[in-house]
Amino acid sequence: MGRLEDVEADMAMSLSQMRAAEKTAQAGFERDAQDMKLEKTQKEKDIEYKTAEAQRLDGELNDLNADQESMQTEMSAILDFTKGLEAECLVTPESFAEKHLGPSFV
């Protein structure tokens, strides 16, 4: 009979320890689940902000590319105009032979 009481006491202690361990594990699981939920929310917000930033940067890049094309077109027009001015303004002086000897010697 004493042996059965000892086994019952051991079983009761083991059951008590298992219940305490289960409660500890349950609390740890709930804490981890809450941490993961917060982390998920934070990462979703990060994705949202980074997506908005990427879209803003894409728009800015498109604007800069359009500005570059416009400036390139304007630069080409200015260079063409400058070449025309140079052709009109720069006069090649007559050589000595043309000036003093006439065109037949040139």
Long-range contacts (C-beta under 8 A, 24 or more apart in sequence): none
